[in-house]
């Protein structure tokens, strides 16, 4: 019964390794399980700090006549929709306040429906965001999320903005480019939409 003993040892070692992994990482590996809000915010913090540092450097280098802007996703990027609906992600809000105070527009791109324009604008403003632009999924049949977000960025460029930063939590927030630098918050393998 050497095989049985090896199997038992292997299972014991695997269980020991699993217990050594922090709880939030264990939760992220299980379908349907997400980390706590405080763990999520801890994972967001370094991305937001990197965004803030980048904006400080990039906006200081602005070119005369340039209209710099940051483009942000809304759900679980700007607003803590999953954990605390309507409340801002404070670290991201802080970066956008800095950006706006230093001459950058704060623009949003979301897959929310066009019929939610007014309520979404109000939700963002109530959370403390400046809303210089809001682009949503068009009425009727629309392309997928990536195409809508790309279309929003192209629309903002056509309005003369230089999109210095793009902030989101899903790969669809970044596909197709049309921004200088992207900042991706965690989505835990798509579990946090």
Phi, psi and omega in degrees: 000036176298321180301316179298320180293319178297319179297316179297316178297318180295318178295320178297318179295319179295318179296319178298319178294320180297319180291335179282342180282136178305149184304319182296324178290324176296315181297320181295334181277349180259130178304135177082353180254130179238158177292167176294167179300318181293323176293318178299313180297327174296325177285332179284324188309312181293329178291316179295321178295319177296319177299312182299315179299316179299314181298321178302311181292312186292318182288334176290337181265010185310147179263143179304132179085351180287143174248084182289150179208151170251136178250131183233141166289165182257295189289121180064023171232295177273320178246143181277058190305314183291320188266324188205074188311132178088349180267145180286157165276102192307318182294325177287318176303315180302317180295321180288327176298315177301312182302312182295319179295340181249027169092005180262143174282153176247111185243150180236145176226123185218156175269008173297154183288152181301332179289354179260012183306305184293314182294325179290317177301315180296318179298316179295315180295319179297331178279352177108000182278145164280136180241097177271346178191144178221120181241125183237171177300133181291162176298155175075201179296133179226158176293178180291178184303313182299318181292322178295313181296318177298317178300322177296315181296319178296321178299315180295321177297320179295337176276003175096004180281145168260113185277094186282334180216143176234123186238127179199183180233005179230154179300330180293344177284349188237345185299136176092354176071219184069046173196159182279315183214136180258148178228112185254122174277161182291144172233002175054059178056041175083000181286334180253101186280000000 
